[in-house]
Amino acid sequence: MARLLKVLRHWLAIAFLFAVLLIGVVAILLNTTSGSRFVVNRVAAAVPGSLYLDGVEGTLWRTLELRLLRYRNETVELSADDLQLEISWPSLFAGSFVLNSTRIGSIDIRSLKPPATTPSPLDISMPPLPVALSVAEGQVGSFVVQREGDDVQVTDIAWSAADIGSQRIQADSIELSMFDTAFDLDNVDLTLAGDVPLAAGVSWRRDQDDWAGSGTLGGSLAAISISHALQSPAAVATTGVVQLQGQTEPRFDLDSRLDRVVIGSTDFAAVRVASAGSINAYELAYTGSFLDAVSYTH
């Protein structure tokens, strides 16, 4: 029995020393700049395609900073600068990856696919993620996508309580600016599969004038149900459906109502405008009444 206890104490001592050594190695790798650089470089070397990192500062345990990130494969080229990532390591034990904070100066994505000879239907999807991802709060100064000679730029992006699980994206709030317009989205729920179901509240305001509105989105990208109220410069209520997924160009079927509108020197009341079709081929139908109660229909 004494010999068994002696052997047991021996193995417990070895296990304790191994645990201390493991903790020490993890501390060196995660809580020092040199160790964090070693881990980041090993991960970069294992990523398919070409990944280049420069200006690695800080630590993985606290806040990791990257001056420049570049990635390229056969179909896409991506660059990002001024990255700051704060990781919540205890969350990994619960099976999720949590970023307490994310800051990115700019992201540029350029498609390397040759231009299509004919328009192709929109198909948005995302492969399932191996682990759930959460970002408590984050900011991106500029996000640019270049495809077939066209640039789309989104600026001043900020979000809070964002969760990405498998193919589903949820966020309490998202703010962004594009086309000289500031957008605020709340209670965002998007699934990047199938018809791409979505739900969100939206409010917006143009930077250069007083145009502003708010509403809700529902359904899916195959048939987005819209309820919108233009608040300024005139009160206009719009409902209808917009189709994106599976279409070569957006299609819409919308119904708008105005209590009053002035066209030239003529006042109209109870105006209704129905529009259906696509940007290049659509139909309009409108009805209204002169303020002297003479009905007008077209």
Disulfide bonds with the S-S distance in Angstrom:
none
